[in-house]
Amino acid sequence: MTSHTKEEIAKVAAEIWPHACVSVDKYESGEVEIELSSTSHYVGLTYDQLVKLSEFFNTIHINVTGTHSSGDCDTCDYGSEYGFVITVKPNGDSK
């Protein structure tokens, strides 16, 4: 797995998911957790996005380890939030 700073990770994730708020939550022992979220808009996840992340980190061990959503308004999407957490680990560390 290629090592990057938190700032580099956040920048690349923001380029891959331009409409999401990006947070690098965990950055230790070669493991990285990236949280992506958005208010009033669903944050999607595609194969192409995962490939870009895989190429950036030079690893195949990328998993969605958590999702969250919350609604607020009963008749529209105002105040809702959607998101997920992606965990990236070095090759050979599939646990």
C-alpha angles and dihedrals in degrees: 000000000000114000119234137171121254089250093053091048093049091048094051092044090051089052091050093044103029095172096050133088107239127210126175098212104172126031112165143109092011092302122117130189118198119190118202121188142159137187118232093357129082113239107226130208123208136179090246091056091051091049090053091050091046091052092047093053096032092228138108095209102098120137137173100234101175142012132192138185135169131182126209115173116058095215104034142018096262112135095012124132131202131184152125143214123238120201118203122195134177120267110273093033104094097152 
